[in-house]
Amino acid sequence: MKLDLPADVHWMPADQVPEARADWRGHERHFESLRRAIDFVMQELTIADRANVTITTEDGNLTIEQIEKLQ
């Protein structure tokens, strides 16, 4: 996995999942590198937010389990 590629973090707070409209995909934030996106997920998001997080890069999507391994 290339840690210097741009990445997008997508997450939906667990307490908002039941209320989410079909067209609402949650929150999104862009980062200049996968490394910074991983730091954001692990340091800034709550445990509840991490339950519904993915990181997207041009190489594919990462789940929380994969994010934790790369940390």
PDB file of N, H, CA, C and O in Angstrom:
ATOM      1  N   MET A   1       0.852  -1.176   0.000  1.00  0.00           N
ATOM      2  CA  MET A   1       0.000   0.000   0.000  1.00  0.00           C
ATOM      3  C   MET A   1       0.895   1.236   0.000  1.00  0.00           C
ATOM      4  O   MET A   1       1.797   1.362   0.829  1.00  0.00           O
ATOM      5  N   LYS A   2       0.643   2.125  -0.917  1.00  0.00           N
ATOM      6  H   LYS A   2      -0.090   2.023  -1.590  1.00  0.00           H
ATOM      7  CA  LYS A   2       1.414   3.360  -1.046  1.00  0.00           C
ATOM      8  C   LYS A   2       0.852   4.422  -0.098  1.00  0.00           C
ATOM      9  O   LYS A   2      -0.256   4.917  -0.304  1.00  0.00           O
ATOM     10  N   LEU A   3       1.612   4.767   0.933  1.00  0.00           N
ATOM     11  H   LEU A   3       2.512   4.365   1.101  1.00  0.00           H
ATOM     12  CA  LEU A   3       1.144   5.695   1.954  1.00  0.00           C
ATOM     13  C   LEU A   3       1.182   7.155   1.524  1.00  0.00           C
ATOM     14  O   LEU A   3       0.659   8.017   2.230  1.00  0.00           O
ATOM     15  N   ASP A   4       1.797   7.450   0.369  1.00  0.00           N
ATOM     16  H   ASP A   4       2.222   6.749  -0.205  1.00  0.00           H
ATOM     17  CA  ASP A   4       1.884   8.836  -0.088  1.00  0.00           C
ATOM     18  C   ASP A   4       0.809   9.211  -1.107  1.00  0.00           C
ATOM     19  O   ASP A   4       0.781  10.348  -1.578  1.00  0.00           O
ATOM     20  N   LEU A   5      -0.070   8.279  -1.453  1.00  0.00           N
ATOM     21  H   LEU A   5      -0.047   7.355  -1.070  1.00  0.00           H
ATOM     22  CA  LEU A   5      -1.157   8.573  -2.383  1.00  0.00           C
ATOM     23  C   LEU A   5      -2.237   9.413  -1.702  1.00  0.00           C
ATOM     24  O   LEU A   5      -2.441   9.285  -0.494  1.00  0.00           O
ATOM     25  N   PRO A   6      -2.929  10.266  -2.453  1.00  0.00           N
ATOM     26  CA  PRO A   6      -4.075  10.982  -1.884  1.00  0.00           C
ATOM     27  C   PRO A   6      -5.141   9.987  -1.425  1.00  0.00           C
ATOM     28  O   PRO A   6      -5.246   8.888  -1.970  1.00  0.00           O
ATOM     29  N   ALA A   7      -5.924  10.372  -0.427  1.00  0.00           N
ATOM     30  H   ALA A   7      -5.838  11.265   0.016  1.00  0.00           H
ATOM     31  CA  ALA A   7      -6.944   9.473   0.115  1.00  0.00           C
ATOM     32  C   ALA A   7      -8.134  10.272   0.617  1.00  0.00           C
ATOM     33  O   ALA A   7      -8.012  11.429   1.017  1.00  0.00           O
ATOM     34  N   ASP A   8      -9.282   9.624   0.585  1.00  0.00           N
ATOM     35  H   ASP A   8      -9.381   8.684   0.260  1.00  0.00           H
ATOM     36  CA  ASP A   8     -10.514  10.205   1.117  1.00  0.00           C
ATOM     37  C   ASP A   8     -11.023   9.321   2.245  1.00  0.00           C
ATOM     38  O   ASP A   8     -11.064   8.097   2.120  1.00  0.00           O
ATOM     39  N   VAL A   9     -11.407   9.950   3.344  1.00  0.00           N
ATOM     40  H   VAL A   9     -11.374  10.945   3.446  1.00  0.00           H
ATOM     41  CA  VAL A   9     -11.997   9.230   4.472  1.00  0.00           C
ATOM     42  C   VAL A   9     -13.504   9.446   4.406  1.00  0.00           C
ATOM     43  O   VAL A   9     -13.974  10.575   4.266  1.00  0.00           O
ATOM     44  N   HIS A  10     -14.252   8.352   4.508  1.00  0.00           N
ATOM     45  H   HIS A  10     -13.870   7.436   4.621  1.00  0.00           H
ATOM     46  CA  HIS A  10     -15.717   8.389   4.514  1.00  0.00           C
ATOM     47  C   HIS A  10     -16.172   7.738   5.812  1.00  0.00           C
ATOM     48  O   HIS A  10     -15.742   6.633   6.144  1.00  0.00           O
ATOM     49  N   TRP A  11     -17.052   8.430   6.550  1.00  0.00           N
ATOM     50  H   TRP A  11     -17.401   9.327   6.281  1.00  0.00           H
ATOM     51  CA  TRP A  11     -17.568   7.833   7.783  1.00  0.00           C
ATOM     52  C   TRP A  11     -18.967   8.332   8.084  1.00  0.00           C
ATOM     53  O   TRP A  11     -19.377   9.417   7.671  1.00  0.00           O
ATOM     54  N   MET A  12     -19.679   7.499   8.818  1.00  0.00           N
ATOM     55  H   MET A  12     -19.346   6.617   9.153  1.00  0.00           H
ATOM     56  CA  MET A  12     -21.015   7.861   9.283  1.00  0.00           C
ATOM     57  C   MET A  12     -21.077   7.539  10.764  1.00  0.00           C
ATOM     58  O   MET A  12     -20.911   6.380  11.144  1.00  0.00           O
ATOM     59  N   PRO A  13     -21.312   8.536  11.612  1.00  0.00           N
ATOM     60  CA  PRO A  13     -21.417   8.270  13.041  1.00  0.00           C
ATOM     61  C   PRO A  13     -22.473   7.207  13.313  1.00  0.00           C
ATOM     62  O   PRO A  13     -23.557   7.236  12.731  1.00  0.00           O
ATOM     63  N   ALA A  14     -22.157   6.282  14.189  1.00  0.00           N
ATOM     64  H   ALA A  14     -21.277   6.258  14.662  1.00  0.00           H
ATOM     65  CA  ALA A  14     -23.046   5.165  14.487  1.00  0.00           C
ATOM     66  C   ALA A  14     -24.425   5.631  14.928  1.00  0.00           C
ATOM     67  O   ALA A  14     -25.426   4.990  14.608  1.00  0.00           O
ATOM     68  N   ASP A  15     -24.488   6.734  15.656  1.00  0.00           N
ATOM     69  H   ASP A  15     -23.675   7.254  15.916  1.00  0.00           H
ATOM     70  CA  ASP A  15     -25.785   7.208  16.133  1.00  0.00           C
ATOM     71  C   ASP A  15     -26.619   7.855  15.025  1.00  0.00           C
ATOM     72  O   ASP A  15     -27.792   8.161  15.243  1.00  0.00           O
ATOM     73  N   GLN A  16     -26.038   8.069  13.847  1.00  0.00           N
ATOM     74  H   GLN A  16     -25.086   7.821  13.670  1.00  0.00           H
ATOM     75  CA  GLN A  16     -26.783   8.660  12.742  1.00  0.00           C
ATOM     76  C   GLN A  16     -27.191   7.636  11.685  1.00  0.00           C
ATOM     77  O   GLN A  16     -27.952   7.970  10.777  1.00  0.00           O
ATOM     78  N   VAL A  17     -26.707   6.404  11.781  1.00  0.00           N
ATOM     79  H   VAL A  17     -26.089   6.133  12.519  1.00  0.00           H
ATOM     80  CA  VAL A  17     -27.008   5.389  10.775  1.00  0.00           C
ATOM     81  C   VAL A  17     -28.511   5.156  10.633  1.00  0.00           C
ATOM     82  O   VAL A  17     -29.004   5.153   9.505  1.00  0.00           O
ATOM     83  N   PRO A  18     -29.270   4.959  11.721  1.00  0.00           N
ATOM     84  CA  PRO A  18     -30.708   4.709  11.561  1.00  0.00           C
ATOM     85  C   PRO A  18     -31.468   5.885  10.949  1.00  0.00           C
ATOM     86  O   PRO A  18     -32.519   5.690  10.339  1.00  0.00           O
ATOM     87  N   GLU A  19     -30.944   7.105  11.106  1.00  0.00           N
ATOM     88  H   GLU A  19     -30.090   7.263  11.601  1.00  0.00           H
ATOM     89  CA  GLU A  19     -31.629   8.299  10.628  1.00  0.00           C
ATOM     90  C   GLU A  19     -31.211   8.703   9.215  1.00  0.00           C
ATOM     91  O   GLU A  19     -31.813   9.603   8.629  1.00  0.00           O
ATOM     92  N   ALA A  20     -30.204   8.061   8.670  1.00  0.00           N
ATOM     93  H   ALA A  20     -29.714   7.330   9.146  1.00  0.00           H
ATOM     94  CA  ALA A  20     -29.636   8.489   7.394  1.00  0.00           C
ATOM     95  C   ALA A  20     -30.605   8.270   6.235  1.00  0.00           C
ATOM     96  O   ALA A  20     -31.248   7.227   6.124  1.00  0.00           O
ATOM     97  N   ARG A  21     -30.686   9.268   5.393  1.00  0.00           N
ATOM     98  H   ARG A  21     -30.163  10.115   5.484  1.00  0.00           H
ATOM     99  CA  ARG A  21     -31.471   9.146   4.165  1.00  0.00           C
ATOM    100  C   ARG A  21     -30.706   8.261   3.179  1.00  0.00           C
ATOM    101  O   ARG A  21     -29.490   8.105   3.289  1.00  0.00           O
ATOM    102  N   ALA A  22     -31.406   7.704   2.245  1.00  0.00           N
ATOM    103  H   ALA A  22     -32.393   7.832   2.156  1.00  0.00           H
ATOM    104  CA  ALA A  22     -30.764   6.819   1.259  1.00  0.00           C
ATOM    105  C   ALA A  22     -29.699   7.544   0.439  1.00  0.00           C
ATOM    106  O   ALA A  22     -28.732   6.923  -0.002  1.00  0.00           O
ATOM    107  N   ASP A  23     -29.867   8.849   0.229  1.00  0.00           N
ATOM    108  H   ASP A  23     -30.652   9.354   0.587  1.00  0.00           H
ATOM    109  CA  ASP A  23     -28.917   9.603  -0.591  1.00  0.00           C
ATOM    110  C   ASP A  23     -27.785  10.245   0.217  1.00  0.00           C
ATOM    111  O   ASP A  23     -26.923  10.913  -0.355  1.00  0.00           O
ATOM    112  N   TRP A  24     -27.779  10.050   1.539  1.00  0.00           N
ATOM    113  H   TRP A  24     -28.479   9.508   2.003  1.00  0.00           H
ATOM    114  CA  TRP A  24     -26.721  10.633   2.367  1.00  0.00           C
ATOM    115  C   TRP A  24     -25.653   9.589   2.624  1.00  0.00           C
ATOM    116  O   TRP A  24     -25.934   8.539   3.201  1.00  0.00           O
ATOM    117  N   ARG A  25     -24.445   9.866   2.203  1.00  0.00           N
ATOM    118  H   ARG A  25     -24.217  10.719   1.734  1.00  0.00           H
ATOM    119  CA  ARG A  25     -23.360   8.891   2.322  1.00  0.00           C
ATOM    120  C   ARG A  25     -22.470   9.151   3.522  1.00  0.00           C
ATOM    121  O   ARG A  25     -21.410   8.537   3.645  1.00  0.00           O
ATOM    122  N   GLY A  26     -22.869  10.035   4.396  1.00  0.00           N
ATOM    123  H   GLY A  26     -23.730  10.534   4.296  1.00  0.00           H
ATOM    124  CA  GLY A  26     -22.065  10.312   5.576  1.00  0.00           C
ATOM    125  C   GLY A  26     -21.120  11.475   5.346  1.00  0.00           C
ATOM    126  O   GLY A  26     -21.328  12.309   4.465  1.00  0.00           O
ATOM    127  N   HIS A  27     -20.084  11.511   6.156  1.00  0.00           N
ATOM    128  H   HIS A  27     -19.914  10.834   6.872  1.00  0.00           H
ATOM    129  CA  HIS A  27     -19.103  12.593   6.085  1.00  0.00           C
ATOM    130  C   HIS A  27     -17.931  12.157   5.210  1.00  0.00           C
ATOM    131  O   HIS A  27     -17.641  10.970   5.065  1.00  0.00           O
ATOM    132  N   GLU A  28     -17.277  13.147   4.639  1.00  0.00           N
ATOM    133  H   GLU A  28     -17.513  14.111   4.756  1.00  0.00           H
ATOM    134  CA  GLU A  28     -16.124  12.861   3.781  1.00  0.00           C
ATOM    135  C   GLU A  28     -15.063  13.934   3.991  1.00  0.00           C
ATOM    136  O   GLU A  28     -15.367  15.116   4.156  1.00  0.00           O
ATOM    137  N   ARG A  29     -13.813  13.490   3.980  1.00  0.00           N
ATOM    138  H   ARG A  29     -13.565  12.530   3.846  1.00  0.00           H
ATOM    139  CA  ARG A  29     -12.706  14.443   4.106  1.00  0.00           C
ATOM    140  C   ARG A  29     -11.548  13.948   3.242  1.00  0.00           C
ATOM    141  O   ARG A  29     -11.221  12.761   3.251  1.00  0.00           O
ATOM    142  N   HIS A  30     -10.935  14.862   2.500  1.00  0.00           N
ATOM    143  H   HIS A  30     -11.201  15.826   2.493  1.00  0.00           H
ATOM    144  CA  HIS A  30      -9.829  14.531   1.600  1.00  0.00           C
ATOM    145  C   HIS A  30      -8.482  14.820   2.277  1.00  0.00           C
ATOM    146  O   HIS A  30      -8.341  15.799   3.010  1.00  0.00           O
ATOM    147  N   PHE A  31      -7.507  13.957   2.021  1.00  0.00           N
ATOM    148  H   PHE A  31      -7.622  13.162   1.426  1.00  0.00           H
ATOM    149  CA  PHE A  31      -6.155  14.126   2.557  1.00  0.00           C
ATOM    150  C   PHE A  31      -5.141  13.979   1.430  1.00  0.00           C
ATOM    151  O   PHE A  31      -5.367  13.257   0.459  1.00  0.00           O
ATOM    152  N   GLU A  32      -4.030  14.672   1.580  1.00  0.00           N
ATOM    153  H   GLU A  32      -3.847  15.258   2.369  1.00  0.00           H
ATOM    154  CA  GLU A  32      -2.974  14.621   0.577  1.00  0.00           C
ATOM    155  C   GLU A  32      -2.249  13.291   0.555  1.00  0.00           C
ATOM    156  O   GLU A  32      -1.616  12.941  -0.441  1.00  0.00           O
ATOM    157  N   SER A  33      -2.339  12.535   1.666  1.00  0.00           N
ATOM    158  H   SER A  33      -2.853  12.819   2.475  1.00  0.00           H
ATOM    159  CA  SER A  33      -1.673  11.235   1.708  1.00  0.00           C
ATOM    160  C   SER A  33      -2.480  10.247   2.543  1.00  0.00           C
ATOM    161  O   SER A  33      -3.220  10.631   3.449  1.00  0.00           O
ATOM    162  N   LEU A  34      -2.321   8.983   2.222  1.00  0.00           N
ATOM    163  H   LEU A  34      -1.720   8.672   1.486  1.00  0.00           H
ATOM    164  CA  LEU A  34      -2.962   7.917   2.987  1.00  0.00           C
ATOM    165  C   LEU A  34      -2.480   7.953   4.433  1.00  0.00           C
ATOM    166  O   LEU A  34      -3.253   7.703   5.358  1.00  0.00           O
ATOM    167  N   ARG A  35      -1.213   8.262   4.621  1.00  0.00           N
ATOM    168  H   ARG A  35      -0.585   8.464   3.870  1.00  0.00           H
ATOM    169  CA  ARG A  35      -0.644   8.341   5.979  1.00  0.00           C
ATOM    170  C   ARG A  35      -1.418   9.344   6.841  1.00  0.00           C
ATOM    171  O   ARG A  35      -1.731   9.056   7.997  1.00  0.00           O
ATOM    172  N   ARG A  36      -1.723  10.506   6.288  1.00  0.00           N
ATOM    173  H   ARG A  36      -1.469  10.739   5.349  1.00  0.00           H
ATOM    174  CA  ARG A  36      -2.471  11.533   7.036  1.00  0.00           C
ATOM    175  C   ARG A  36      -3.918  11.098   7.267  1.00  0.00           C
ATOM    176  O   ARG A  36      -4.498  11.391   8.313  1.00  0.00           O
ATOM    177  N   ALA A  37      -4.492  10.407   6.299  1.00  0.00           N
ATOM    178  H   ALA A  37      -4.021  10.170   5.450  1.00  0.00           H
ATOM    179  CA  ALA A  37      -5.866   9.904   6.447  1.00  0.00           C
ATOM    180  C   ALA A  37      -5.940   8.879   7.580  1.00  0.00           C
ATOM    181  O   ALA A  37      -6.884   8.897   8.369  1.00  0.00           O
ATOM    182  N   ILE A  38      -4.962   7.998   7.664  1.00  0.00           N
ATOM    183  H   ILE A  38      -4.195   7.984   7.023  1.00  0.00           H
ATOM    184  CA  ILE A  38      -4.909   6.998   8.738  1.00  0.00           C
ATOM    185  C   ILE A  38      -4.781   7.693  10.088  1.00  0.00           C
ATOM    186  O   ILE A  38      -5.474   7.335  11.040  1.00  0.00           O
ATOM    187  N   ASP A  39      -3.900   8.682  10.173  1.00  0.00           N
ATOM    188  H   ASP A  39      -3.337   8.973   9.399  1.00  0.00           H
ATOM    189  CA  ASP A  39      -3.738   9.429  11.426  1.00  0.00           C
ATOM    190  C   ASP A  39      -5.048  10.078  11.839  1.00  0.00           C
ATOM    191  O   ASP A  39      -5.405  10.052  13.017  1.00  0.00           O
ATOM    192  N   PHE A  40      -5.770  10.661  10.887  1.00  0.00           N
ATOM    193  H   PHE A  40      -5.480  10.683   9.930  1.00  0.00           H
ATOM    194  CA  PHE A  40      -7.051  11.295  11.188  1.00  0.00           C
ATOM    195  C   PHE A  40      -8.040  10.279  11.757  1.00  0.00           C
ATOM    196  O   PHE A  40      -8.684  10.535  12.774  1.00  0.00           O
ATOM    197  N   VAL A  41      -8.157   9.139  11.105  1.00  0.00           N
ATOM    198  H   VAL A  41      -7.634   8.931  10.279  1.00  0.00           H
ATOM    199  CA  VAL A  41      -9.103   8.117  11.560  1.00  0.00           C
ATOM    200  C   VAL A  41      -8.777   7.668  12.977  1.00  0.00           C
ATOM    201  O   VAL A  41      -9.669   7.585  13.821  1.00  0.00           O
ATOM    202  N   MET A  42      -7.518   7.381  13.243  1.00  0.00           N
ATOM    203  H   MET A  42      -6.793   7.448  12.557  1.00  0.00           H
ATOM    204  CA  MET A  42      -7.134   6.792  14.520  1.00  0.00           C
ATOM    205  C   MET A  42      -7.029   7.823  15.648  1.00  0.00           C
ATOM    206  O   MET A  42      -7.171   7.465  16.817  1.00  0.00           O
ATOM    207  N   GLN A  43      -6.786   9.088  15.320  1.00  0.00           N
ATOM    208  H   GLN A  43      -6.670   9.379  14.370  1.00  0.00           H
ATOM    209  CA  GLN A  43      -6.603  10.087  16.362  1.00  0.00           C
ATOM    210  C   GLN A  43      -7.780  11.047  16.534  1.00  0.00           C
ATOM    211  O   GLN A  43      -7.975  11.599  17.617  1.00  0.00           O
ATOM    212  N   GLU A  44      -8.558  11.248  15.484  1.00  0.00           N
ATOM    213  H   GLU A  44      -8.400  10.800  14.604  1.00  0.00           H
ATOM    214  CA  GLU A  44      -9.613  12.258  15.533  1.00  0.00           C
ATOM    215  C   GLU A  44     -11.024  11.675  15.623  1.00  0.00           C
ATOM    216  O   GLU A  44     -11.905  12.283  16.231  1.00  0.00           O
ATOM    217  N   LEU A  45     -11.241  10.522  15.035  1.00  0.00           N
ATOM    218  H   LEU A  45     -10.526  10.028  14.542  1.00  0.00           H
ATOM    219  CA  LEU A  45     -12.582   9.945  15.060  1.00  0.00           C
ATOM    220  C   LEU A  45     -12.809   9.171  16.360  1.00  0.00           C
ATOM    221  O   LEU A  45     -11.892   8.564  16.912  1.00  0.00           O
ATOM    222  N   THR A  46     -14.038   9.210  16.823  1.00  0.00           N
ATOM    223  H   THR A  46     -14.783   9.704  16.375  1.00  0.00           H
ATOM    224  CA  THR A  46     -14.388   8.430  18.011  1.00  0.00           C
ATOM    225  C   THR A  46     -14.476   6.952  17.635  1.00  0.00           C
ATOM    226  O   THR A  46     -14.521   6.604  16.455  1.00  0.00           O
ATOM    227  N   ILE A  47     -14.501   6.102  18.633  1.00  0.00           N
ATOM    228  H   ILE A  47     -14.465   6.384  19.592  1.00  0.00           H
ATOM    229  CA  ILE A  47     -14.640   4.671  18.386  1.00  0.00           C
ATOM    230  C   ILE A  47     -15.939   4.397  17.631  1.00  0.00           C
ATOM    231  O   ILE A  47     -15.971   3.559  16.730  1.00  0.00           O
ATOM    232  N   ALA A  48     -16.999   5.095  17.993  1.00  0.00           N
ATOM    233  H   ALA A  48     -16.974   5.776  18.725  1.00  0.00           H
ATOM    234  CA  ALA A  48     -18.282   4.917  17.311  1.00  0.00           C
ATOM    235  C   ALA A  48     -18.192   5.313  15.835  1.00  0.00           C
ATOM    236  O   ALA A  48     -18.757   4.636  14.977  1.00  0.00           O
ATOM    237  N   ASP A  49     -17.496   6.388  15.542  1.00  0.00           N
ATOM    238  H   ASP A  49     -17.037   6.939  16.239  1.00  0.00           H
ATOM    239  CA  ASP A  49     -17.335   6.812  14.147  1.00  0.00           C
ATOM    240  C   ASP A  49     -16.482   5.827  13.361  1.00  0.00           C
ATOM    241  O   ASP A  49     -16.728   5.606  12.176  1.00  0.00           O
ATOM    242  N   ARG A  50     -15.486   5.236  14.005  1.00  0.00           N
ATOM    243  H   ARG A  50     -15.286   5.416  14.968  1.00  0.00           H
ATOM    244  CA  ARG A  50     -14.614   4.275  13.329  1.00  0.00           C
ATOM    245  C   ARG A  50     -15.349   3.004  12.905  1.00  0.00           C
ATOM    246  O   ARG A  50     -14.889   2.287  12.017  1.00  0.00           O
ATOM    247  N   ALA A  51     -16.485   2.726  13.535  1.00  0.00           N
ATOM    248  H   ALA A  51     -16.859   3.309  14.257  1.00  0.00           H
ATOM    249  CA  ALA A  51     -17.241   1.511  13.199  1.00  0.00           C
ATOM    250  C   ALA A  51     -17.762   1.559  11.766  1.00  0.00           C
ATOM    251  O   ALA A  51     -18.000   0.516  11.157  1.00  0.00           O
ATOM    252  N   ASN A  52     -17.938   2.754  11.229  1.00  0.00           N
ATOM    253  H   ASN A  52     -17.745   3.602  11.724  1.00  0.00           H
ATOM    254  CA  ASN A  52     -18.499   2.927   9.882  1.00  0.00           C
ATOM    255  C   ASN A  52     -17.578   3.778   9.018  1.00  0.00           C
ATOM    256  O   ASN A  52     -18.031   4.720   8.368  1.00  0.00           O
ATOM    257  N   VAL A  53     -16.282   3.449   9.008  1.00  0.00           N
ATOM    258  H   VAL A  53     -15.914   2.684   9.536  1.00  0.00           H
ATOM    259  CA  VAL A  53     -15.314   4.252   8.263  1.00  0.00           C
ATOM    260  C   VAL A  53     -14.671   3.425   7.155  1.00  0.00           C
ATOM    261  O   VAL A  53     -14.445   2.224   7.304  1.00  0.00           O
ATOM    262  N   THR A  54     -14.385   4.090   6.047  1.00  0.00           N
ATOM    263  H   THR A  54     -14.569   5.066   5.925  1.00  0.00           H
ATOM    264  CA  THR A  54     -13.552   3.515   4.995  1.00  0.00           C
ATOM    265  C   THR A  54     -12.629   4.618   4.495  1.00  0.00           C
ATOM    266  O   THR A  54     -12.950   5.805   4.556  1.00  0.00           O
ATOM    267  N   ILE A  55     -11.482   4.192   4.003  1.00  0.00           N
ATOM    268  H   ILE A  55     -11.221   3.228   3.953  1.00  0.00           H
ATOM    269  CA  ILE A  55     -10.564   5.108   3.328  1.00  0.00           C
ATOM    270  C   ILE A  55     -10.487   4.649   1.882  1.00  0.00           C
ATOM    271  O   ILE A  55     -10.290   3.467   1.598  1.00  0.00           O
ATOM    272  N   THR A  56     -10.644   5.603   0.972  1.00  0.00           N
ATOM    273  H   THR A  56     -10.804   6.563   1.202  1.00  0.00           H
ATOM    274  CA  THR A  56     -10.604   5.308  -0.454  1.00  0.00           C
ATOM    275  C   THR A  56      -9.349   5.919  -1.062  1.00  0.00           C
ATOM    276  O   THR A  56      -9.051   7.094  -0.847  1.00  0.00           O
ATOM    277  N   THR A  57      -8.616   5.108  -1.825  1.00  0.00           N
ATOM    278  H   THR A  57      -8.858   4.154  -2.000  1.00  0.00           H
ATOM    279  CA  THR A  57      -7.465   5.583  -2.601  1.00  0.00           C
ATOM    280  C   THR A  57      -7.619   5.057  -4.023  1.00  0.00           C
ATOM    281  O   THR A  57      -8.540   4.294  -4.314  1.00  0.00           O
ATOM    282  N   GLU A  58      -6.723   5.463  -4.896  1.00  0.00           N
ATOM    283  H   GLU A  58      -5.975   6.082  -4.660  1.00  0.00           H
ATOM    284  CA  GLU A  58      -6.790   4.942  -6.267  1.00  0.00           C
ATOM    285  C   GLU A  58      -6.494   3.442  -6.313  1.00  0.00           C
ATOM    286  O   GLU A  58      -6.807   2.784  -7.305  1.00  0.00           O
ATOM    287  N   ASP A  59      -5.897   2.893  -5.254  1.00  0.00           N
ATOM    288  H   ASP A  59      -5.643   3.427  -4.448  1.00  0.00           H
ATOM    289  CA  ASP A  59      -5.621   1.451  -5.179  1.00  0.00           C
ATOM    290  C   ASP A  59      -6.794   0.649  -4.616  1.00  0.00           C
ATOM    291  O   ASP A  59      -6.772  -0.581  -4.658  1.00  0.00           O
ATOM    292  N   GLY A  60      -7.820   1.328  -4.089  1.00  0.00           N
ATOM    293  H   GLY A  60      -7.838   2.327  -4.055  1.00  0.00           H
ATOM    294  CA  GLY A  60      -8.970   0.622  -3.544  1.00  0.00           C
ATOM    295  C   GLY A  60      -9.411   1.183  -2.204  1.00  0.00           C
ATOM    296  O   GLY A  60      -8.976   2.259  -1.794  1.00  0.00           O
ATOM    297  N   ASN A  61     -10.280   0.443  -1.524  1.00  0.00           N
ATOM    298  H   ASN A  61     -10.634  -0.431  -1.857  1.00  0.00           H
ATOM    299  CA  ASN A  61     -10.853   0.864  -0.250  1.00  0.00           C
ATOM    300  C   ASN A  61     -10.234   0.096   0.912  1.00  0.00           C
ATOM    301  O   ASN A  61      -9.882  -1.076   0.779  1.00  0.00           O
ATOM    302  N   LEU A  62     -10.104   0.772   2.053  1.00  0.00           N
ATOM    303  H   LEU A  62     -10.390   1.724   2.160  1.00  0.00           H
ATOM    304  CA  LEU A  62      -9.597   0.144   3.272  1.00  0.00           C
ATOM    305  C   LEU A  62     -10.678   0.140   4.336  1.00  0.00           C
ATOM    306  O   LEU A  62     -11.357   1.146   4.542  1.00  0.00           O
ATOM    307  N   THR A  63     -10.840  -0.983   5.009  1.00  0.00           N
ATOM    308  H   THR A  63     -10.289  -1.800   4.841  1.00  0.00           H
ATOM    309  CA  THR A  63     -11.767  -1.089   6.137  1.00  0.00           C
ATOM    310  C   THR A  63     -11.025  -0.706   7.414  1.00  0.00           C
ATOM    311  O   THR A  63      -9.809  -0.515   7.398  1.00  0.00           O
ATOM    312  N   ILE A  64     -11.753  -0.596   8.511  1.00  0.00           N
ATOM    313  H   ILE A  64     -12.741  -0.752   8.524  1.00  0.00           H
ATOM    314  CA  ILE A  64     -11.118  -0.234   9.780  1.00  0.00           C
ATOM    315  C   ILE A  64     -10.068  -1.266  10.189  1.00  0.00           C
ATOM    316  O   ILE A  64      -9.041  -0.902  10.763  1.00  0.00           O
ATOM    317  N   GLU A  65     -10.304  -2.524   9.907  1.00  0.00           N
ATOM    318  H   GLU A  65     -11.138  -2.819   9.440  1.00  0.00           H
ATOM    319  CA  GLU A  65      -9.328  -3.553  10.260  1.00  0.00           C
ATOM    320  C   GLU A  65      -8.013  -3.333   9.508  1.00  0.00           C
ATOM    321  O   GLU A  65      -6.935  -3.478  10.084  1.00  0.00           O
ATOM    322  N   GLN A  66      -8.102  -2.987   8.231  1.00  0.00           N
ATOM    323  H   GLN A  66      -8.978  -2.869   7.763  1.00  0.00           H
ATOM    324  CA  GLN A  66      -6.902  -2.717   7.446  1.00  0.00           C
ATOM    325  C   GLN A  66      -6.226  -1.419   7.881  1.00  0.00           C
ATOM    326  O   GLN A  66      -4.998  -1.330   7.905  1.00  0.00           O
ATOM    327  N   ILE A  67      -7.027  -0.420   8.223  1.00  0.00           N
ATOM    328  H   ILE A  67      -8.025  -0.492   8.203  1.00  0.00           H
ATOM    329  CA  ILE A  67      -6.485   0.857   8.698  1.00  0.00           C
ATOM    330  C   ILE A  67      -5.691   0.636   9.981  1.00  0.00           C
ATOM    331  O   ILE A  67      -4.582   1.154  10.116  1.00  0.00           O
ATOM    332  N   GLU A  68      -6.239  -0.122  10.920  1.00  0.00           N
ATOM    333  H   GLU A  68      -7.140  -0.543  10.810  1.00  0.00           H
ATOM    334  CA  GLU A  68      -5.552  -0.394  12.186  1.00  0.00           C
ATOM    335  C   GLU A  68      -4.226  -1.112  11.952  1.00  0.00           C
ATOM    336  O   GLU A  68      -3.251  -0.838  12.651  1.00  0.00           O
ATOM    337  N   LYS A  69      -4.171  -2.015  10.994  1.00  0.00           N
ATOM    338  H   LYS A  69      -4.964  -2.238  10.426  1.00  0.00           H
ATOM    339  CA  LYS A  69      -2.917  -2.733  10.708  1.00  0.00           C
ATOM    340  C   LYS A  69      -1.852  -1.816  10.130  1.00  0.00           C
ATOM    341  O   LYS A  69      -0.662  -2.016  10.373  1.00  0.00           O
ATOM    342  N   LEU A  70      -2.272  -0.810   9.365  1.00  0.00           N
ATOM    343  H   LEU A  70      -3.238  -0.647   9.168  1.00  0.00           H
ATOM    344  CA  LEU A  70      -1.316   0.117   8.745  1.00  0.00           C
ATOM    345  C   LEU A  70      -0.822   1.194   9.690  1.00  0.00           C
ATOM    346  O   LEU A  70       0.192   1.844   9.432  1.00  0.00           O
ATOM    347  N   GLN A  71      -1.545   1.381  10.791  1.00  0.00           N
ATOM    348  H   GLN A  71      -2.368   0.854  11.001  1.00  0.00           H
ATOM    349  CA  GLN A  71      -1.172   2.460  11.721  1.00  0.00           C
ATOM    350  C   GLN A  71       0.187   2.280  12.255  1.00  0.00           C
ATOM    351  O   GLN A  71       0.652   3.099  13.048  1.00  0.00           O
TER     352      GLN A  71
END
